[in-house]
Structure formats: C-alpha cells, structure tokens
Amino acid sequence: MRSSRVGPKANLLKTVKSRDLIDMLLGVLRGEAAVSRVIARKLWEEFAEQAKKQEAPSLLPRPNLTRREMEVLRFLSEGFSDKAIASRLGISQRTVKNHVHNILEKLQLQNRVQAAAYALRQGLVKET
C-alpha cells in the first residue's frame, strides 16, 4: 500500500457507499483520515506483516568478508584469543589482529565482542 506512505487524507474504493463517502468527506474536513474498511483491513495486514519482520532477527546482507576473515570471525565468536586463532590457522598474531581490524571496520563495530554478537545474531557463524 505505497499510497499510505506518501500521506493521503483519504483512500477510497470505487464501491464505497454514498453515506460512507459523505461521512468520510466530513471526517477529512475535520482533519481526520478517511479509509474504507477494505483498505483499513489491508493496511492492518501490512502493518502486522511488517511487525513480524521486525520481531524476527533481521538478516542483513552478508558483509563483504573474505574467507579468512570469516574463519577469524568464527574463532573470535567462539571466544578464542588472537594467539589461539593464529595457532589454529597457522598465521601470525599480527595477521590475526589485521583481520580483526578489517572485520570491525567492514561491520562498523567497535570491538570483538560486538563482532561475535553480530556474527551469531546474523547467522554468520553457528552458536556452539
């Protein structure tokens, strides 16, 4: 119902009864919004659908992380230190720190705890 997003004062169907039309027009003159029952029902259905979408965890588009950054994020989400991640991936701690920095920058987050929470919430990694 795109028309509801641009702010009309009334939204009527061609089949509206004359008495209802008069009541709606008088309401518009008083500053009220006039909507037929059919359209009101459709609006409520749309609002209910939008509410369901907002209650569900929002799955944002996957960030543009490299395969290695995803591996680091998975270990980070499991609570591993940089040293432990480096050991498991066979890379230096400095490289892990660079990957963590890149992950935080790409996800626009402040710290590794936020990154871990984000990854779990968005389904980028599985909860263990």
The 8 nearest C-alpha neighbors of each residue, nearest first, counted from 0:
[[1, 2, 3, 42, 4, 45, 41, 38],
 [0, 2, 3, 4, 5, 6, 42, 7],
 [1, 3, 4, 0, 5, 7, 6, 10],
 [4, 2, 1, 5, 6, 0, 7, 42],
 [3, 5, 2, 1, 6, 0, 7, 42],
 [6, 4, 2, 3, 7, 1, 8, 0],
 [5, 7, 4, 3, 8, 2, 9, 32],
 [6, 8, 9, 5, 3, 10, 2, 32],
 [9, 7, 32, 33, 27, 6, 10, 31],
 [10, 8, 33, 7, 32, 34, 11, 27],
 [9, 11, 34, 33, 35, 7, 8, 12],
 [12, 10, 35, 34, 9, 13, 15, 38],
 [11, 13, 14, 15, 35, 10, 38, 37],
 [14, 12, 15, 11, 16, 20, 10, 35],
 [13, 15, 12, 16, 11, 17, 35, 20],
 [16, 14, 12, 13, 20, 17, 19, 11],
 [15, 17, 19, 18, 20, 14, 13, 21],
 [16, 18, 20, 19, 21, 15, 22, 14],
 [17, 19, 21, 20, 16, 22, 15, 23],
 [20, 18, 22, 16, 17, 21, 23, 15],
 [19, 21, 17, 23, 18, 22, 24, 16],
 [20, 22, 24, 18, 23, 19, 25, 17],
 [23, 21, 19, 25, 20, 24, 26, 18],
 [22, 24, 26, 20, 33, 25, 21, 19],
 [25, 23, 27, 21, 26, 22, 20, 28],
 [26, 24, 28, 22, 27, 23, 21, 29],
 [25, 27, 23, 29, 31, 24, 28, 22],
 [28, 26, 31, 30, 24, 29, 25, 32],
 [27, 29, 25, 26, 30, 24, 31, 23],
 [30, 28, 26, 27, 31, 25, 24, 32],
 [31, 29, 27, 28, 26, 32, 8, 25],
 [32, 30, 27, 26, 29, 33, 28, 8],
 [31, 33, 8, 9, 27, 34, 30, 26],
 [34, 32, 9, 23, 27, 10, 31, 8],
 [35, 33, 10, 9, 39, 11, 38, 36],
 [34, 36, 38, 37, 11, 39, 10, 33],
 [37, 35, 39, 38, 40, 34, 41, 11],
 [38, 36, 40, 39, 35, 41, 34, 12],
 [37, 39, 41, 35, 40, 36, 42, 34],
 [40, 38, 36, 42, 41, 37, 34, 35],
 [39, 41, 43, 37, 38, 42, 36, 44],
 [40, 42, 38, 44, 39, 43, 45, 37],
 [43, 41, 39, 45, 44, 40, 38, 46],
 [42, 44, 46, 40, 45, 41, 47, 39],
 [43, 45, 41, 47, 42, 46, 48, 40],
 [44, 46, 42, 48, 43, 47, 49, 41],
 [47, 45, 43, 49, 48, 44, 50, 42],
 [48, 46, 50, 44, 45, 49, 43, 51],
 [47, 49, 45, 51, 46, 50, 44, 52],
 [50, 48, 46, 52, 51, 47, 45, 53],
 [51, 49, 47, 53, 52, 48, 46, 54],
 [52, 50, 54, 48, 49, 53, 55, 47],
 [51, 53, 49, 55, 50, 54, 48, 57],
 [54, 52, 50, 51, 55, 49, 57, 56],
 [55, 53, 51, 52, 50, 56, 57, 49],
 [56, 54, 52, 53, 57, 51, 58, 50],
 [57, 55, 58, 54, 120, 53, 121, 52],
 [58, 56, 59, 55, 53, 121, 52, 54],
 [57, 59, 121, 56, 60, 122, 61, 120],
 [58, 60, 57, 61, 121, 62, 56, 122],
 [61, 59, 62, 58, 63, 121, 57, 123],
 [60, 62, 59, 63, 123, 58, 64, 121],
 [63, 61, 64, 60, 106, 105, 59, 102],
 [62, 64, 61, 65, 105, 106, 60, 102],
 [65, 63, 62, 68, 69, 66, 102, 105],
 [64, 66, 68, 67, 69, 63, 70, 62],
 [65, 67, 69, 68, 70, 64, 71, 63],
 [66, 68, 70, 69, 65, 71, 98, 64],
 [69, 67, 71, 65, 70, 66, 64, 98],
 [68, 70, 72, 66, 67, 71, 73, 64],
 [71, 69, 67, 73, 68, 72, 66, 74],
 [70, 72, 68, 74, 73, 69, 75, 67],
 [73, 71, 75, 69, 70, 74, 76, 68],
 [72, 74, 76, 70, 71, 75, 124, 69],
 [75, 73, 77, 71, 76, 72, 79, 84],
 [74, 76, 72, 78, 79, 77, 73, 71],
 [77, 75, 115, 73, 74, 78, 72, 118],
 [76, 78, 74, 75, 79, 73, 127, 115],
 [79, 77, 75, 76, 74, 80, 115, 112],
 [78, 80, 75, 74, 83, 77, 84, 81],
 [81, 79, 83, 82, 84, 78, 75, 74],
 [80, 82, 84, 83, 92, 85, 95, 79],
 [81, 83, 85, 80, 84, 92, 86, 79],
 [84, 82, 86, 80, 85, 81, 79, 87],
 [85, 83, 81, 87, 86, 82, 88, 79],
 [84, 86, 90, 82, 88, 92, 91, 83],
 [85, 87, 83, 89, 84, 88, 82, 90],
 [86, 88, 84, 85, 89, 83, 90, 82],
 [89, 87, 85, 90, 86, 84, 71, 70],
 [90, 88, 86, 85, 87, 91, 84, 92],
 [91, 89, 85, 88, 94, 86, 92, 95],
 [92, 90, 94, 93, 85, 95, 89, 86],
 [91, 93, 95, 85, 94, 82, 81, 96],
 [92, 94, 96, 91, 95, 97, 90, 81],
 [95, 93, 97, 91, 96, 92, 98, 90],
 [94, 96, 92, 98, 97, 93, 81, 85],
 [95, 97, 93, 99, 94, 98, 100, 92],
 [98, 96, 94, 100, 95, 99, 101, 93],
 [97, 99, 95, 101, 100, 96, 68, 102],
 [100, 98, 102, 96, 101, 97, 95, 103],
 [99, 101, 97, 103, 98, 102, 96, 104],
 [102, 100, 104, 98, 99, 103, 105, 97],
 [103, 101, 99, 105, 104, 100, 106, 98],
 [104, 102, 108, 106, 100, 101, 105, 107],
 [103, 105, 107, 101, 102, 106, 100, 108],
 [106, 104, 102, 107, 103, 101, 62, 63],
 [105, 107, 103, 108, 104, 102, 62, 114],
 [108, 106, 104, 105, 103, 109, 102, 114],
 [107, 109, 103, 106, 110, 113, 114, 104],
 [108, 110, 103, 113, 107, 111, 114, 104],
 [111, 109, 113, 112, 108, 114, 103, 100],
 [110, 112, 114, 113, 115, 75, 109, 103],
 [113, 111, 115, 114, 110, 116, 76, 75],
 [112, 114, 116, 111, 115, 110, 117, 108],
 [115, 113, 111, 117, 112, 116, 118, 110],
 [114, 116, 76, 112, 118, 117, 113, 111],
 [117, 115, 113, 119, 114, 118, 120, 112],
 [118, 116, 114, 120, 115, 119, 121, 113],
 [117, 119, 123, 115, 121, 116, 120, 124],
 [118, 120, 122, 116, 117, 121, 124, 123],
 [121, 119, 117, 118, 122, 116, 56, 123],
 [120, 122, 118, 58, 123, 119, 117, 59],
 [123, 121, 119, 124, 120, 118, 125, 58],
 [124, 122, 118, 121, 119, 125, 120, 61],
 [125, 123, 122, 119, 73, 118, 126, 76],
 [126, 124, 127, 119, 122, 123, 73, 118],
 [125, 127, 119, 124, 77, 76, 122, 120],
 [126, 125, 77, 124, 76, 119, 73, 78]]
